[in-house]
Structures are given as structure tokens and as C-alpha cells.
């Protein structure tokens, strides 16, 4: 995923250091038996219908919101480099809300530096995700839940 000045107004980048080896963090992202426990902000639960982590593979799931609303999700994997990188599209190609995500997993001794970089199709869509849907707070909560999941294993 290339970053250029013409995408700065529609990008969300976050970095977090996890006190776990890279392989363990990557496994938590790609194993449906683990991801079901931490994916999404606090209060959300998941039903995973399919998770095929390979280029061209898909992850189909429903996020159940604390308000009782169900959110259908589709992720299509573009690039999978174990245990270093995941690149995927979140949403279907015909959905204007679709966005691209790159997640890198870097070794830092016995810890892992995770960088998640999302690029939205438009600055307006980015603004909606941040302001209406709380994307920044939701991402922080999701990574907090991942950290808790890693501590259990």
C-alpha cells in the first residue's frame, strides 16, 4: 500500500506494540477460533461464516452491535505473507464504503509492532467512518481486546 500526499485526507494509520511474538499476533489475526473473541470494539460479538486467509480468500462475518444491530462484513484477502503482512479489502467492490487495509507485523525482540493502515475511497467516506461510526475509538478498542486475547494465550 503506497502512501502519497493525495491520500492523506482519507487514511487511518495506527501502530501498537504487543507483548507477544510476531507469530502469536499473526495467528490471532488469522485463526477464526481466536479472532471471534476480540474483533471489533467493546460490546460487539461476531459470527464467522467463513475465514479463508489466502490471496483471493474471503472472510465473511456478522458483527453484532451492543445496540442489537447486525453488521454484515466481507473481507477479501489480496496479500498474505505469514507472519509479516496482511493486505485486504473490507467491503465488496460495488460498495462505495469499501476500504483497503494493510497490516504489518514486525518483530521487536520478543514483542510485535503492528501497524494497521487503512485507505478509504474518498475523504468524505473517511470522515463518515470517523465522525459517525467512531472508527478511531473503535480501532483502539479492537486493539485493546486483541491485547487482552493475547495475554490469555
Phi and psi restraints in degrees (value plus and minus 20) as a CYANA .aco file:
   2 UNK   PHI    -112.5   -72.5
   2 UNK   PSI     118.1   158.1
   3 UNK   PHI    -123.1   -83.1
   3 UNK   PSI     110.6   150.6
   4 UNK   PHI    -158.3  -118.3
   4 UNK   PSI     144.6   184.6
   5 UNK   PHI     -82.0   -42.0
   5 UNK   PSI     -44.6    -4.6
   6 UNK   PHI     -99.7   -59.7
   6 UNK   PSI     -20.7    19.3
   7 UNK   PHI    -135.4   -95.4
   7 UNK   PSI     -21.7    18.3
   8 UNK   PHI     -78.3   -38.3
   8 UNK   PSI     -50.8   -10.8
   9 UNK   PHI    -104.3   -64.3
   9 UNK   PSI     -14.8    25.2
  10 UNK   PHI    -157.6  -117.6
  10 UNK   PSI       6.4    46.4
  11 UNK   PHI    -133.8   -93.8
  11 UNK   PSI     126.5   166.5
  12 UNK   PHI    -149.5  -109.5
  12 UNK   PSI      97.6   137.6
  13 UNK   PHI    -144.9  -104.9
  13 UNK   PSI     111.6   151.6
  14 UNK   PHI    -158.7  -118.7
  14 UNK   PSI     129.0   169.0
  15 UNK   PHI    -150.9  -110.9
  15 UNK   PSI     121.3   161.3
  16 UNK   PHI    -165.8  -125.8
  16 UNK   PSI     120.8   160.8
  17 UNK   PHI    -118.7   -78.7
  17 UNK   PSI     106.2   146.2
  18 UNK   PHI    -128.6   -88.6
  18 UNK   PSI     118.8   158.8
  19 UNK   PHI    -104.3   -64.3
  19 UNK   PSI      45.0    85.0
  20 UNK   PHI    -179.6  -139.6
  20 UNK   PSI     129.9   169.9
  21 UNK   PHI     -83.8   -43.8
  21 UNK   PSI     132.0   172.0
  22 UNK   PHI     -73.7   -33.7
  22 UNK   PSI     -63.9   -23.9
  23 UNK   PHI     -80.1   -40.1
  23 UNK   PSI     -57.9   -17.9
  24 UNK   PHI     -88.9   -48.9
  24 UNK   PSI     -60.3   -20.3
  25 UNK   PHI     -88.5   -48.5
  25 UNK   PSI     -63.3   -23.3
  26 UNK   PHI     -81.7   -41.7
  26 UNK   PSI     -62.4   -22.4
  27 UNK   PHI     -81.1   -41.1
  27 UNK   PSI     -59.9   -19.9
  28 UNK   PHI     -82.8   -42.8
  28 UNK   PSI     -49.9    -9.9
  29 UNK   PHI    -101.6   -61.6
  29 UNK   PSI     -40.7    -0.7
  30 UNK   PHI    -140.2  -100.2
  30 UNK   PSI     -23.6    16.4
  31 UNK   PHI    -123.6   -83.6
  31 UNK   PSI      95.2   135.2
  32 UNK   PHI     -79.6   -39.6
  32 UNK   PSI     -47.8    -7.8
  33 UNK   PHI     -89.5   -49.5
  33 UNK   PSI     -39.9     0.1
  34 UNK   PHI    -119.1   -79.1
  34 UNK   PSI     -66.8   -26.8
  35 UNK   PHI     -81.3   -41.3
  35 UNK   PSI     -50.1   -10.1
  36 UNK   PHI     -80.0   -40.0
  36 UNK   PSI     -45.1    -5.1
  37 UNK   PHI    -107.0   -67.0
  37 UNK   PSI     -36.2     3.8
  38 UNK   PHI    -150.3  -110.3
  38 UNK   PSI     -35.1     4.9
  39 UNK   PHI     -88.0   -48.0
  39 UNK   PSI     108.7   148.7
  40 UNK   PHI      81.9   121.9
  40 UNK   PSI     142.8   182.8
  41 UNK   PHI     -84.4   -44.4
  41 UNK   PSI     144.9   184.9
  42 UNK   PHI     -74.3   -34.3
  42 UNK   PSI     119.4   159.4
  43 UNK   PHI      74.6   114.6
  43 UNK   PSI     -36.2     3.8
  44 UNK   PHI    -110.1   -70.1
  44 UNK   PSI     127.5   167.5
  45 UNK   PHI    -145.0  -105.0
  45 UNK   PSI     148.8   188.8
  46 UNK   PHI    -152.9  -112.9
  46 UNK   PSI     126.9   166.9
  47 UNK   PHI    -140.1  -100.1
  47 UNK   PSI      96.8   136.8
  48 UNK   PHI    -116.9   -76.9
  48 UNK   PSI     104.0   144.0
  49 UNK   PHI    -114.7   -74.7
  49 UNK   PSI     -52.4   -12.4
  50 UNK   PHI    -180.2  -140.2
  50 UNK   PSI     119.0   159.0
  51 UNK   PHI    -166.8  -126.8
  51 UNK   PSI      82.2   122.2
  52 UNK   PHI    -139.9   -99.9
  52 UNK   PSI      72.0   112.0
  53 UNK   PHI    -106.3   -66.3
  53 UNK   PSI      69.6   109.6
  54 UNK   PHI    -182.1  -142.1
  54 UNK   PSI     137.7   177.7
  55 UNK   PHI     -75.0   -35.0
  55 UNK   PSI     106.8   146.8
  56 UNK   PHI      69.1   109.1
  56 UNK   PSI     -32.5     7.5
  57 UNK   PHI     -97.0   -57.0
  57 UNK   PSI     140.9   180.9
  58 UNK   PHI    -145.5  -105.5
  58 UNK   PSI     136.9   176.9
  59 UNK   PHI    -144.3  -104.3
  59 UNK   PSI      92.4   132.4
  60 UNK   PHI    -130.2   -90.2
  60 UNK   PSI     106.4   146.4
  61 UNK   PHI    -174.7  -134.7
  61 UNK   PSI     142.8   182.8
  62 UNK   PHI    -136.4   -96.4
  62 UNK   PSI     108.8   148.8
  63 UNK   PHI    -115.9   -75.9
  63 UNK   PSI     104.8   144.8
  64 UNK   PHI    -118.3   -78.3
  64 UNK   PSI      93.4   133.4
  65 UNK   PHI     -96.6   -56.6
  65 UNK   PSI     136.3   176.3
  66 UNK   PHI     -84.4   -44.4
  66 UNK   PSI     -36.9     3.1
  67 UNK   PHI    -108.5   -68.5
  67 UNK   PSI     -14.7    25.3
  68 UNK   PHI      68.4   108.4
  68 UNK   PSI     -22.2    17.8
  69 UNK   PHI    -105.5   -65.5
  69 UNK   PSI     116.1   156.1
  70 UNK   PHI    -119.4   -79.4
  70 UNK   PSI     114.3   154.3
  71 UNK   PHI    -137.5   -97.5
  71 UNK   PSI      91.0   131.0
  72 UNK   PHI     -90.6   -50.6
  72 UNK   PSI     115.7   155.7
  73 UNK   PHI    -151.9  -111.9
  73 UNK   PSI     125.8   165.8
  74 UNK   PHI    -157.1  -117.1
  74 UNK   PSI     106.9   146.9
  75 UNK   PHI    -141.7  -101.7
  75 UNK   PSI     112.9   152.9
  76 UNK   PHI    -136.9   -96.9
  76 UNK   PSI     102.3   142.3
  77 UNK   PHI     -97.8   -57.8
  77 UNK   PSI     110.2   150.2
  78 UNK   PHI    -120.6   -80.6
  78 UNK   PSI     -59.4   -19.4
  79 UNK   PHI    -163.8  -123.8
  79 UNK   PSI     113.5   153.5
  80 UNK   PHI    -154.7  -114.7
  80 UNK   PSI      94.5   134.5
  81 UNK   PHI    -143.7  -103.7
  81 UNK   PSI      77.9   117.9
  82 UNK   PHI     -92.9   -52.9
  82 UNK   PSI     114.6   154.6
  83 UNK   PHI    -121.6   -81.6
  83 UNK   PSI      18.4    58.4
  84 UNK   PHI    -122.0   -82.0
  84 UNK   PSI     -54.3   -14.3
  85 UNK   PHI    -178.1  -138.1
  85 UNK   PSI     123.6   163.6
  86 UNK   PHI    -149.2  -109.2
  86 UNK   PSI     114.1   154.1
  87 UNK   PHI    -148.6  -108.6
  87 UNK   PSI     109.7   149.7
  88 UNK   PHI    -171.9  -131.9
  88 UNK   PSI     141.3   181.3
  89 UNK   PHI    -120.4   -80.4
  89 UNK   PSI     114.7   154.7
  90 UNK   PHI    -128.2   -88.2
  90 UNK   PSI      89.7   129.7
  91 UNK   PHI      89.8   129.8
  91 UNK   PSI     139.3   179.3
  92 UNK   PHI     -98.0   -58.0
  92 UNK   PSI     138.5   178.5
  93 UNK   PHI     -79.7   -39.7
  93 UNK   PSI     -50.5   -10.5
  94 UNK   PHI    -109.1   -69.1
  94 UNK   PSI     -15.7    24.3
  95 UNK   PHI    -114.8   -74.8
  95 UNK   PSI      98.0   138.0
  96 UNK   PHI     -84.4   -44.4
  96 UNK   PSI     -33.3     6.7
  97 UNK   PHI    -108.9   -68.9
  97 UNK   PSI     -21.5    18.5
  98 UNK   PHI     -78.2   -38.2
  98 UNK   PSI     124.2   164.2
  99 UNK   PHI    -161.2  -121.2
  99 UNK   PSI     139.4   179.4
 100 UNK   PHI    -123.7   -83.7
 100 UNK   PSI     122.2   162.2
 101 UNK   PHI    -152.8  -112.8
 101 UNK   PSI     118.9   158.9
 102 UNK   PHI    -145.4  -105.4
 102 UNK   PSI     108.6   148.6
 103 UNK   PHI    -142.1  -102.1
 103 UNK   PSI     103.6   143.6
 104 UNK   PHI    -133.2   -93.2
 104 UNK   PSI     127.6   167.6
 105 UNK   PHI    -143.6  -103.6
 105 UNK   PSI      87.8   127.8
 106 UNK   PHI    -132.0   -92.0
 106 UNK   PSI     114.5   154.5
 107 UNK   PHI     -91.0   -51.0
 107 UNK   PSI     114.1   154.1
 108 UNK   PHI    -154.2  -114.2
 108 UNK   PSI      59.7    99.7
 109 UNK   PHI      47.4    87.4
 109 UNK   PSI    -145.0  -105.0
 110 UNK   PHI    -110.9   -70.9
 110 UNK   PSI     -14.5    25.5
 111 UNK   PHI    -129.1   -89.1
 111 UNK   PSI     152.9   192.9
 112 UNK   PHI    -149.2  -109.2
 112 UNK   PSI     109.1   149.1
 113 UNK   PHI    -115.4   -75.4
 113 UNK   PSI      96.4   136.4
 114 UNK   PHI    -124.9   -84.9
 114 UNK   PSI     109.8   149.8
 115 UNK   PHI    -142.4  -102.4
 115 UNK   PSI     105.0   145.0
 116 UNK   PHI    -135.5   -95.5
 116 UNK   PSI     102.9   142.9
 117 UNK   PHI    -144.8  -104.8
 117 UNK   PSI      94.9   134.9
 118 UNK   PHI    -132.4   -92.4
 118 UNK   PSI     118.3   158.3
 119 UNK   PHI    -143.8  -103.8
 119 UNK   PSI     103.1   143.1
 120 UNK   PHI    -112.3   -72.3
 120 UNK   PSI     138.3   178.3
 121 UNK   PHI     -83.8   -43.8
 121 UNK   PSI     -57.6   -17.6
 122 UNK   PHI    -157.4  -117.4
 122 UNK   PSI     139.5   179.5
 123 UNK   PHI     -84.3   -44.3
 123 UNK   PSI     -53.9   -13.9
 124 UNK   PHI     -84.9   -44.9
 124 UNK   PSI     -63.6   -23.6
 125 UNK   PHI     -84.8   -44.8
 125 UNK   PSI     -59.7   -19.7
 126 UNK   PHI     -78.9   -38.9
 126 UNK   PSI     -66.6   -26.6
 127 UNK   PHI     -81.0   -41.0
 127 UNK   PSI     -61.6   -21.6
 128 UNK   PHI     -82.0   -42.0
 128 UNK   PSI     -65.6   -25.6
 129 UNK   PHI     -81.0   -41.0
 129 UNK   PSI     -60.3   -20.3
 130 UNK   PHI     -95.9   -55.9
 130 UNK   PSI     -69.1   -29.1
 131 UNK   PHI    -102.3   -62.3
 131 UNK   PSI     -62.8   -22.8
 132 UNK   PHI    -105.4   -65.4
 132 UNK   PSI     -60.2   -20.2
 133 UNK   PHI    -125.2   -85.2
 133 UNK   PSI     -20.4    19.6
 134 UNK   PHI      43.5    83.5
 134 UNK   PSI      23.7    63.7
 135 UNK   PHI     -77.5   -37.5
 135 UNK   PSI     -59.6   -19.6
 136 UNK   PHI     -89.0   -49.0
 136 UNK   PSI     -67.0   -27.0
 137 UNK   PHI     -85.7   -45.7
 137 UNK   PSI     -58.7   -18.7
 138 UNK   PHI     -83.7   -43.7
 138 UNK   PSI     -60.5   -20.5
 139 UNK   PHI     -85.4   -45.4
 139 UNK   PSI     -62.2   -22.2
 140 UNK   PHI     -79.9   -39.9
 140 UNK   PSI     -65.6   -25.6
 141 UNK   PHI     -82.9   -42.9
 141 UNK   PSI     -58.8   -18.8
 142 UNK   PHI     -83.3   -43.3
 142 UNK   PSI     -65.3   -25.3
 143 UNK   PHI     -89.8   -49.8
 143 UNK   PSI     -51.0   -11.0
 144 UNK   PHI     -81.9   -41.9
 144 UNK   PSI     -63.5   -23.5
 145 UNK   PHI     -85.6   -45.6
 145 UNK   PSI     -58.0   -18.0
 146 UNK   PHI     -80.6   -40.6
 146 UNK   PSI     -65.0   -25.0
 147 UNK   PHI     -78.5   -38.5
 147 UNK   PSI     -62.0   -22.0
 148 UNK   PHI     -85.1   -45.1
 148 UNK   PSI     -61.4   -21.4
 149 UNK   PHI     -82.8   -42.8
 149 UNK   PSI     -62.9   -22.9
 150 UNK   PHI     -83.2   -43.2
 150 UNK   PSI     -56.7   -16.7
 151 UNK   PHI     -86.6   -46.6
 151 UNK   PSI     -46.3    -6.3
 152 UNK   PHI     -96.8   -56.8
 152 UNK   PSI     -40.3    -0.3
